[in-house]
Amino acid sequence: MTKADIVNEISQKTGIEKATVLATVEAFMETVKDSLAGGNEVFLRGFGSFILKKRATKTARNISKKTTIIIPEHHIPAFKPAKVFLQSIKD
């Protein structure tokens, strides 16, 4: 399902114009991105959490150049579904 599909689905279910739904979806995604970029996690009760996972420093190798580089510690975004959400998927 794409963002356009989500906008169409919400628009059909609620009767709200697609342009308004698209602006709302875009604003939601921007808010989640800004929150994660600021180091804050987003918790949506009954749906899940957008969290930051910490990746440790590691050594990587470039086999063709026979060199080694160190990848510093960094954070990556992740989604952790809520128990209610997981249960609805399993059933």
Helices and strands as residue ranges (DSSP letters): H 3-14, H 18-37, E 42-44, E 48-55, E 58-62, E 67-71, E 74-81, H 83-90
